[in-house]
Amino acid sequence: MRNGIPSLGALQAFEAAARHQSFAKAADELSLSCGAISRSIHELETLFGVTLFRRERQRVILTDPGARYAARVRIHLEHLRRDTVELVRQSREISLDIAIGVSFSAQWLIPKLSGFYRLYPYIRLHLMGRDQPYFFNNSNFDAALYFGRSLWPGMQGRCLLNDDDLMLVCAPGLMGGKGELSLDEIDQLPRISLRDIPDAWHDWCLTVGLAHSEETTVPDHRFEMYVMAINAALESLGVALLPRSLIWRELQQGRLIQAHPVTLPSPDFIYCAYPDHTALNKAFLLFEAWLLDTVAEYQQDAAQKRLRR
């Protein structure tokens, strides 16, 4: 015993024997002989000057001091086990720092990440909310995922999705039980608009031949971020033109309903951009390949829904 601490082997033998109330079962668990377990218990009792077990015929029974000590030893051994597992995990873990638009992260990537971690549990993604191209100048990010209309200057990368739809949607409560709203009904509802697609409503109205009445007193709602507009639509504040890619869960769950069948091509594409050094990062290449497969699955599902319409 060094510094008043018994050997780890002796403590493990004692904890197992206390838990099973049996030297034989403890020996089986630890792949030791019954004699080795008995010697470890004897070692502890001799060191402490305390009886930990009473021997009664073919049985061993914890004494009160033995039971109290066993409870404490069990806690400390579990802490040691967890610390060891965490140390090994951290030594094997690979991390990627990903800058990502907040709305795309919350509405598309995070709901799908469990699939990535099932394939690559040793890769950890650190997601940082960013949506401007200048962050690479002063930050050490490995890649960026964002809505845009081109790759950021000086970046490698690719367009992940360039065929998204802007869908006219609203909460079920605004549908009045109908499968579709008429143009007059849509014109009487507040419009939810976004900073990043300021012409969307104008273009949609031109497509369907609807002019917003100047006599209407219905207020419009303007938001800076997609996730704000999505939540406004969910709260029945009005009708919104939103990218299908950001509301796929809400559509599946029936929390948002497509209020009219006419859609617009989304003016913004989804890009993955990265600096030169990331192109050689094996963990990033795995992440990029998973992204491409996941986007392909999304596109196939979207295409099937378009056909069903």
N, C-alpha and C positions, 0 to 999 in steps of 0.2 A: 504494500500500500504506500503510494507516494503522495506527499502533501495531504494526507488524510483521506485520499480517494482510493477505493478498492479498484481492482482490475476490471476492465470492461467485460471480459469473459465471465468473471464471477458474478457480476451484476446481471448479465443476460441469463445465466443459468438460474439465478435466484428468481428473477422476474418470471421466467417461463414455469418454473416449479410452483411458484405462488399462484400463477394464473390457472394452471391445470390441477393444482393440489395433488401433484404426482411427479415423482422424479423420473419415472419411466416415460411418461408423455413428454416431459420437458426434454429428455434425452432424444426421443424420436424427432421432435421439432428442430432441435439444434444439431442433429446428426452426431451426437456424442453418446458415450456409454453412460449407464446409470451410475457407475462408479465415479465418472468424471463430474457429474452433477452433484453427487453426494460430497465429493471432495471440495467443490467450490462452495457449497453451503457451509461445510465445516470450516473452511478458510474464513468466511465472513463472520461466522459466529465466534470464532477464536479471536479475530481482529477486534470485534465490537465488544466482546464479553457479554453478548446478548443471545438468548435462544430465539431463533427465528421460526423453527418448526418443532412441534411435538411429534415424536414417533410413537404411534400406537399400532401394534401388530404390523399389518401390511400397509398401513396408511401413514401419510404425513399431513399434519394439520397446522396451519399458520397460527402462531401466537399473536396476541394483540399488537405487540411491538413489530412483529414480522409483517402483519397486515398493513400497518401504517407505513412502514418503510417500503413495502412492495408498491403501494399506491404512488408514492413519491418517485420511486425508481422508474415506474412505468411512464410517468409523465416526462421525466428527463430523457429516457431512451427514445420516446417518440419525438421529442424536440430534436434530438441528435439525428434521428433518421430523416426528419424533414429537412434539416439543415444540409445533410449530406446529399439528399435528392436535389435540392435547390442548387447546391454547388456544382453538381454534375450537369444539371440542366443548363446553367449559365455558361459552363465551359463549352458546351456543345452548341449553344444557341447562336444563330446568325441573325443580325438585325438589318432592316432596310428602313431608311428615313424617307417617307413619301410625302411630298407636298400635294395637297388635294383640295379641290373646291369643297366647301362645307356641304352644300346641297348634294353633290354627287357622292360624297362620302356617306352621308346619312341615309340617302334614299336608294343608292344602288350598290356601292361597294360593301359596306359593313354588313348588310343583310345576306351577302353571299360569301363572306369571309370564312364561315365555318367549313365550307368545301375546300378552301385553300389550306386551312390548318389541318384538315384530315389528311391531306396529301403530304404536307410539309410541316409537321409539328415543330421542327427545329428552327424554322424561319419566323421571325417576329417582325411585323410591320408596325412602325411608329408613324402614325398618321398625323400630319400637321395641317391645319386649315389655312390654305393659301390659295389665291386665285389671280395673282399678278406675276408677270414674267421676270420682274427684277429681283426676286428673292434669291436666285442663284448667285448673285454678285457677292452677297455677304453671308450666305448660309451654306452648310454642307449637306444638302439633300442629295439623295441618290436618284430620285426621279420625281416627276410631277404628273398628276392626272387632272385634267381640267376641261371645261367646256370652252370652245373657242372656234375661230374660223381659219386658223393656220397654226403651224408649229411656231413656237417662240424662236426668235432670232438666236442663232448660235447653238441651238439644241439639236441633238439627234432625236429620233423617235418616229412615231407613226400615228396615223388616225385609226382609232379603234372602232368608231361607229359614225357613219356618215349618212345613214338612211332613217333617222329617227323622225317620228311624227309629233306635231303639236296637236293635241286632242282637246276638244271642248268638253270640259267635265264640271261636275258639281256634286254636292252631297245628295244622297238619296232623298232627303226631305224636301229639296227644291223641285224634284221631279213630279211630285203629286201623284205617284203611282204609275206614271206614263213611261213608256219605253223610249220616248224621244220627245224633245221640246220643239215646238214650232219656232219659226224665226220671230214672230211677234212676242211669244213668251220669253225668248232669250233677250229680246230688246227691252223688256220690262224688268230685267234682273240686273243688279250691280255687276260690273265687269272688274275682274281682278287682273291687273296688268303688272308687268315687270320691267325693271330698269334695263335689263340686258336684251330684251326683245320688244322695244317700244313700238314697232310697226306691226306686231302680230295681229292685234285686233283690227287694225285698218285693212290688212291684207285678207284676213278671214272674212270680214264683212264684204269686201269687194268680190271675193270668190263666190259667196252665197247670194249676193245682191241685196245686202242689208245695209241701210244707212241708219246710223244711230240718231234717233229723233232729238232735235234740239229742244223740244218742249218737255222732255222727260225730266223729272226731278230725282231720278234714281242716281245715287252717288256711286262713283267708281272708287276702287281701292288700288293703290299703287304700292309696290313692294320692291325692295332692293335685291332680295335673294329668292331663289326658287323655293327653298324650304319654307320661307315665310308665306309665299303665295299658296303652297300646298296646304299648309295648316289653315290659312284663311278659307280655302275651299272646303276643307273638312269641317270647318265650323259654320258652314252655310252662309258665308258672307257674300257669295255671288258665284258667277260662272267664271271659269279660268281656262286659258289656253296654256297647256303644260306639256312638256316632253313626255312621251310614253315611258321612256327609260327611267324617269324619276318617280313615276306613280304606278309602276307595275304591281307592287304589293297592294296598294289601295284599290286598284281595279280588281285584282284577284279576290280581295276580301269583301268587295262590295261597298267599301267606305267612300269611294268615288264612282260616279256613273258617267259614261260617255253620253252627253246630253244631245249631241247631234252627230251624224255620221261623217260630215265633211271635216277633213284634217288638212293641215298644212305641212310641208316639209320643214323640219326644224332648221333654222339658219345656223345653229351652233353644232359643231361636231365634238366628239369626245377624243381627246388626244392623250397620248403618253409620251412625254418628253424627258430627256435625260442628258447629262453632260457626258463628255467622252469617256471618262474613267468607268462609268457605270456599264458601258457596253461589254466590259470584260468580267463583270461581276456575275458569278454563276448563280447566286441566289436570286439576283434580279432577273436573269434569263428564265429561271423557273417561274417566277412571278409573272413575267410578261407572257409566257406561254399559257399559263393558267388564265390570264386575263383574256387572251385571244379566244381560248376555248369557251370561256364563260360568255363573252360577247356573242360568239357564234350561236350558242344555245339560246340566248335572249333573242337574237334576230330570227332564228327559226320559229320560236314561239310567237313572236310578233307577226311574222309572215302568215302563220296558220290562222291567227285571229283576224287578220285582214281578209283572208279568203272566206272565213265564216261569215263575215259581214256582207 
